[in-house]
Amino acid sequence: MTLRRLLLAACLATMPALAGPSTAQAQGTIRIGMTAADIPLTHGQPDQGFEGNRFTGIPLYDALTAWDLSAADKPSVVIPGLATEWAVDEADKTRWVFRLRPGVTFHDGTPFNADAVVWNVRKVLDREAPHYDPRQVGLTASRMPALRRAEKIDDLTVALFTSEPDSLLPINLTNLFMASPAHWEKLRAGAANAETAWNAFAANPSGTGPFRLTRFVARERVEMVRNDAYWGTKAKAERIVLLPIPEANARTAALLSGQVDWIEAPSPDAVPQLRSRSMVITQNLQPHVWPWQPCFTAGNPLADVRVRRALNLAIDHDGLKQLLGGFMVAPVGTVAPGHPWWGNPSFQIRTDKAEAQRLLAEAGYTPQRPLNLKVQISASGSGQMQPLTMNEFLQQDLKTIGVNVEFDVVDWNTLFTNWRQGCQAASARGAHATNVSFAAMDPFFAMVRFWDSRMAPPVSNNWGHFNDPRFDAMIREARNTFDPAARDAALARLHAAGVDEALFIWIAHDVSPRAMSPRIRGYVQPQSWFVDLRLPYVQ
Amino acid sequence: MILYLLRRLFYAVPIALAVGFVCFMLVQIAPGDPINAIVPPDAPADVVEQVRKDYGLDKPLPVQFGLWLLKVVQGDLGRSLATGRPVWSDLQTAIGNTLMLAFAASSLGFVLGCVLGGLAGTFRGSVLDRTAVGVAVAGVSVPHYWLGMVMVVIFSVQLNWLPAMGAGPGGSSDWSWDWEHIQHLVLPMLTLSVIPMGIVTRTVRGIVAEIMNQEFVVALRGKGLTRMGVFLHVVKNAAPNALAVMGLQLGYLMGGSILVETVFSWPGTGLLLNSAIFQRDLPVLQGTILVLAMFFVALNLIVDLVQTTLDPRIKRA
């Protein structure tokens, strides 16, 4: 046998082995490539932002209240979760009574009741509690800033107390997931301390959610199976596998090579190729705002409402959308028309460069005296969409109306840190605006923390030190209005006023693109950061 | 020899201290805040301060460093700020995965490098030499993360022959040496091997060419030694220097390639460092860098000892 024939034979012999990675998967298994670099925490209060809540929060756990994720064509609103109803105490507006859902059990078989609620509140708010976990405090307490303690009334009724009257509590409570106290106590018995017990709990968690965790490989994968004892509608898929794949090209390759069935945030560049291979691309309006947040301090050009309005009118949203492969929605405010908090503002955000130039001229900015802006941005970052590309587009776009934009590019972690310090701090380095995208599902995070003068740094994210007593009064009114419809009306007035004052330069709303195999059926992408993993299945 | 060994081991102590200190200070000097690994950016100031206190991040920097050092001396690298897991448990798995990849890539790179370099040095000026040099230059010059992406596009996306990412169908925890798992290793191994292959090729070529011109080789030929006999003498003389270069290359690969491991989602030290850097997860950063530095020190020591064994002219006091 000649050498050439020998080589040919060797190649042919290896061909079957090279035929491809094992594609045989159990029916009903959905493998998801996440953007996170690590598995979001599984002990009940996920990290990794809302991607954590999406994949290791809601599927494994329930909260007292939940988001309605069943429909794509209407805003996602708060619905009953482990609590079936709730009301504020008319005599004491800092006391809420929640009635709990009967017959719910944790994955370990123990019952969910008022004791479990009190235990879960104490895990993040009571430093004296044996199961207090500082790690979970940071991930939870900030999302329910008014909650102080819980008290059992009877087995299925619990009272929750807030630091001040706050009608937003039921919305905030979607973030407090209920972990099994009995399971934790059992693990605590074999652990050196509470922290070790929580680590053991994270590897072997017990919630009440529609999926149970069956396998946890740190930094690599999590496997969950359907909870057949779930109290609500059971999941259609038998098994979910979550894989952290932070690199966008690696996620795309994993989908195209059949290693995963679903990827988060495909790169816009990859979408034509994904479509050509019959992959399904999904998107929907997400309460995810991508703005420039102005600095309002005296002497700052963005303290002038005419300049803020001009910038809102100057942006070529269609061009930006084209740049992003269609994966954005042109914003008209923090929420969209049709949302309960929309409020019908009089200032209409649109592309109108002539009007923008007129407003700039009125504010004293002309070609001879152009507006020079400095914006602090990041080159990348979780949820930041494509910050460098988008900002460079804006820089070129605004140049056409005589606005010169300079960027101070810092890394994502630094931008976060600076966000807490405000535009007057040295860390802002003289920036007139900052570019941190944010979630707007909850009124506190959508509006209150930016427009309440009490939220100026270092308290919260009023980076621009906005201070207007009218807005403080509107926020107080909203937080003190306990009828949900009246509260939404108060929030709508707040939002409309915010748009009229152009308190942000609203640039884009994210649409949370996903790519998935055509074998995935039943998937619904709600107008939310979250997804109901009970709905999709593999054909 | 024993005294030399002890002295080298003793030198490792100040190196470890310096590495730990420099790493700690670099993270402190860098903009950003480790607290971001624990609390979301929208957390109010009181929550941030409470968590900062709970984690001891409010203590003066020398105290924080001292406490960390005290734990390290007791064999405890601390816990990740982001996940709460012991650094050592994550690090153990990551090191195992990186070692597997590094040994596979370096074995391939060294074998190819020695063969190409040896041939090029022996037949200097020939087409073979020019081809080998061309391959070596390309190996050193091509960005390996780019090469990795190209190979993924060809072998995973287009041909569907090899998996694009991961360390096995069920993760690295159930790794076994069968094709189902090994196929996950192939693309990262090929990608990572090109740089050591290029460097070793060039080094071996230079050494072999130099030795081939020395008088003792002419004498060996003059005495009628066969080509294989001369080649063995050349190899013996070239080995110590080539070994030193290979040792360094293996050290670099053991450190994990952040880019290659990220491209292939290979759960090694590179990927661990990548996420720790972005999260400012100080204990993970410090622990990982310290352990990798110690690996590097140990590897250099081993290379030195092997060099001494191969070439008795290299004396150790």
Interface residues (C-beta under 8 A of the other chain):
Chain A: A17 L18 A19 G20 P21 S22 A37 D38 L41 D47 G49 P134 R135 V137 G138 L139 A141 S142 R143 P145 E195 W198 N199 A202 V217 A218 R219 E220 R221 L243 P244 I245 P246 E247 N249 A250 A253 A254 L256 S257 G258 Q259 V410 D411 W412 N413 T414 F416 T417 W419 R420 S427 V436 F438 F445 R449 P457 P458 V459 S460 N461
Chain B: P31 G32 D33 I35 N36 I38 V39 P40 P41 D42 A43 P44 A45 D46 V47 V48 Q50 V51 D54 Y55 R79 A82 T83 G84 R85 P86 S89 D90 T93 A94 M149 V152 V153 S156 V157 N160 W161 L162 P163 A164 M165 G166 A167 P169 G170 G171 S172 S173 W179 E180 Q183 T262 V263 F264 S265 P267 L271 L272 N274 S275 F278 Q279 R280
